[in-house]
Amino acid sequence: MGGAGRPVCQQLLDPDPHDAEGALDYFIWVCRNGDRIVLVDTGFEREEGARRGRIMKHHPVEALARLGIVPEMVTDIFLTHLHYDHAGNLSHFPNATVHLQDAEMNYATGRCMCHARMRKPFSATDVTTAVELVYKGRVVFHDGDYILYPGLHAKLVGGHSRGLQILIVDGKRPLVIASDAVHLRRYLSDEQVFPMFADYMATVEGYRLLREYMAAGAEVLPGHDPDVVTLYPSVLPDWEDAVRIRP
């Protein structure tokens, strides 16, 4: 319907696909064990979000402060990938070690970024900040699956971005922080695919993997589904945008 005669695929791929999906939420996650505080992604920079028409309801630093966490307390940042909405604000966390896949840095700084469509979800400023942290000795690179800490397992999935990694939190019911390995929960049942990816095969294989985790009893957290803040209890009674999930 509509589109002034443009093919449907162009209507999806030329604009930002996030706009085509209607309401999407943007999340960061905190995994805490004593003094060890692992921040999963860092959201988008306020200016970058505004440039892309995104509304920032809570700045990540301000949100963490409501939980009693100041930036200096964050010991580790688990970057699922380097897209602008997951890798902004890195400079706010001066003591954190950043965990990133080799494949993601190679992708975000390599020849694929010569193509406008492939670099669209990246911010050159965010990627540059990540490179600067490498030179400051604050990035640990990983090549595939690894144990971040006991109880926290990382798995390289790729697909949406070449080096996208997910985090599995052990527990009675394991928790899979899937990030953009699946944007919306419905993609795991309706055979649809989010129309932005670096590798289509890796994307659908990632969906298959997440279905296997679910079949084995794991809880899967999609990367942008608004239902996340309705399915789980709020961290604070007066804060509906932050939830607590115990694996």
N, C-alpha and C positions, 0 to 999 in steps of 0.2 A: 503495500500500500504505500503511497507517497514516495518521497525520495527523488522527485523530479526526474524519473526515468533512470536513476543510477542503480546499478546492480546491488542487491542486498549485501553482498560481501563487502562492497566498498562503503556502504552505509555503516557497517560495523567496524571496518578496519581503519578507515581514514580518520574518523573522529576518535576520541578516546573511548575504548570499549566500556570503561567504567560508567560512562554516561548512558550507554545503551542499556545497561542493566537496572536502571532506576536507582532506588535508594541502596547505597552501600555504606557500611561502617568501616572504620579504620582503627586497628587495635595495636596496642603493645601489651606484653605480658611480663609478669614478674614471677620468677621461681626463687623462693627464699628458703635457706636452711642455715639457721644461726646467722653468722656474719657474712655468709656467702650469699650474695644477691646477684642473680642472673637476670638481666633484662633481655627479653626476646623482642628484637626490633626496637627502633627508636622513633617511629612515626615520620611525619613530614615536617619540613621547616615551614613556619608560618607564612613567609613570603612566597615560597614555592607553591604551597597549597593555594594561596590566594590567586596566584598567576594562573593556576589550572582550574579555578572555580570551586575549590574545595573549602568547606567550612570547618575550621578548627574549634571544636567545642571546649577542649581542654588541652593545653600545651602539655606534652609529656612530663616536663620537669615539674609543672604545677600539679599535675595529677599524682605523681609520685610523692610530692610533698604532703598530700592529703593522707598518704599511707605512712607518713613518718620517715620517708626515704629521701635524703638529699643526694644530689648527683655524685658527691664524693664517696658515698657509701656503695655505689654500684661496682661490683668487682669484675663482672664479666658481661659482655654484650654478645648475644648469639644473633648474628645477622642472618636471617633466612635468605635474603638476597639483597641486591643493591638498588632496587627500584626506589624512586624518590619517596614513596609513601612508607617505606620500611627502613630507610637508611639516612634520614635527616637527623639533625640535632646531635650528631656524634661528638661534636666539640664540647658539648655540655657535661661530658662524663670523664673527668680528667684522670681517674684512677682505674678505669675499666680496661680489661683486655678484650679485644674484639676477636671473635671466632668467625672465620669466613672460609668458604671453599675456594681452592685454587681455580676451579672452573669459572666461578663467578667473577673474580677479579680479572681473569684472562678475557672473559666475555665483555665486561664493562669497559675495558681499556684497549680492546683489540679491534681488528678490522671490521667486525660487525657493526661497530658504532659509526662507521662511515655512511651507513644507510639511515636516513631520517626515521623511517618506520621502526627500525629496531632500537634506535636510541631514544625514542619517544618516552618510554617510562622511566628513563634515567635522568638524574640531574647532574650536570657536569660538576657543580659545586660539591655535591655529596660524594661523588666518586673521587674528586680531588682530595677532599678531606680524608677519605679512607686511605688514599695513597700516602698522604702526609703522615697518617698514623703508622703506616708500615715503616716509614723512615724514622719514626720515633720509637720503634721497637715494641709497638703495642698491638700488633696484629698477629694472631696465630693462624696459620693456614692449615687447612685439612684437605685431604684427597680421598673423598668417599666417606664411608660410615665410621663413626668413632664414639667413644664414651667421653662425654664432656666432664661429668663428675658421676660418682656412683648414684644411680637412680635417674640420670639424665643421659639419654642416648640420642645421638644425632644420626640422621640418615640422609644421604644425598639422593634427591629425587629428580631435580632438573625439570625440564618441560617449560613451564611459564617463563623461567629464566634459566640459563645454562647451569648455574651452580646453586639452584634453590635447594635448601636443606630444611628438613623438618626436625622437630624435637619431640622425643617420646619420654614422658615422665612416668616412672614406675609407680605402681600402687595396686591396691585391690582391683581397681579398674583402671588400667593404664590410660593415660591422657596423651593424645597426639595433637600437638600444636602444629597444625598442618600449614598454616600461613597460606600462601597462594598456590600450594599444591592442589587446593580446591578453593575457589573463591566463595561459592555458595553451596550449602548442604544439598540442595536439590540436584546438583550435577552428579552426585553419587547414585542417583536413582533414575534420572530422566534421560541419560545418555547424551546430554548436551555438553559442550565444551566451551569454556571461556575463550572468546575470540582474540586472545593475545598470547602468543607463545613463541619461544625460541625453537622448540622441538615438539612437533605434534605427537610423535610416537611416545616420547618421554612423558608428555602430559597425560595421555590416556593410560599409560602404564602406571603413572602416579595415582590416578583415580582407582585403578584396579587394586593397587597396594593398599590404599585407604579403605576400600571395601573389605579387604581381607582383615585389616585391623579391626574394623567394626564387627565383622562376623566372629572374630575371636573375643569380642567383649570390650574392646577399647572405646573410649570416648574420643571423637574426632572434632577438633575445633577448626572450622573453615576460616579463611583469611578475612572475609569481608561481609559475612552474613549478619544482618541486623538481629536475627533471632538469638544470637549469642547473649545479648543483654536481657533477653526475656526468659531464657531457659534456665538460668542459673541465679542463685541468690546474690543480692547486692552486697558489696563489701561494707558499705555504710548505709544506714536506713534512709538518709536523705540524698543518696548518690546513685541514681538509677543507671548511670553510664559505666559503672565499674562493678565487676562481678568476681566472686571467689569460687574456684573449682578445686575440690579436693580429690585427687586420684585415689 
